[in-house]
């Protein structure tokens, strides 16, 4: 699924996420959805259905910014449970 981001500046900076030994760079809501739909092998992935819905339905700049923040929060939850995820330098 490809989602257009109407306000790319609201989604900066991209996130670098290390999951299952692979580095993923997420620069858009669409890439975030793709990552979540692929599955991460992490137990929290079982609880990402509502997050995917939020990312997919963000139709305004404000909703996109909130969806991106929700994805960043999800990444922080992965960190808190011993998975590594870091921000990219751009």
URRA-V798811 format. One record per residue. N is the residue number from 1. PHI is phi in whole degrees, 0 to 359 (999 if undefined). OMEGA is omega as a letter, one per 20 degrees, with the letter a starting at -180 (none if undefined). Layout:
<<N/PHI/OMEGA> <N/PHI/OMEGA>>
//
This chain:
<<1/999/r> <2/244/r> <3/249/r> <4/277/r> <5/254/a> <6/281/a> <7/228/a> <8/302/a> <9/297/r> <10/290/a> <11/256/r> <12/279/i> <13/277/r> <14/295/r> <15/253/r> <16/258/a> <17/234/r> <18/259/r> <19/229/r> <20/53/r> <21/79/a> <22/239/r> <23/269/r> <24/239/r> <25/255/a> <26/248/a> <27/246/a> <28/210/r> <29/297/r> <30/298/r> <31/294/r> <32/296/r> <33/298/r> <34/301/r> <35/297/a> <36/294/a> <37/289/r> <38/290/a> <39/88/a> <40/245/a> <41/78/r> <42/264/a> <43/304/r> <44/293/r> <45/299/r> <46/296/a> <47/251/a> <48/261/a> <49/301/r> <50/292/r> <51/296/r> <52/301/r> <53/299/r> <54/298/r> <55/295/a> <56/289/a> <57/257/r> <58/290/a> <59/256/r> <60/242/r> <61/301/r> <62/295/r> <63/294/r> <64/295/r> <65/296/r> <66/294/r> <67/296/r> <68/298/r> <69/298/r> <70/297/r> <71/294/r> <72/300/r> <73/296/r> <74/297/r> <75/298/r> <76/299/r> <77/296/r> <78/297/r> <79/300/a> <80/293/r> <81/248/r> <82/77/r> <83/263/a> <84/262/r> <85/209/a> <86/227/r> <87/279/r> <88/281/r> <89/272/r> <90/115/none>>
//
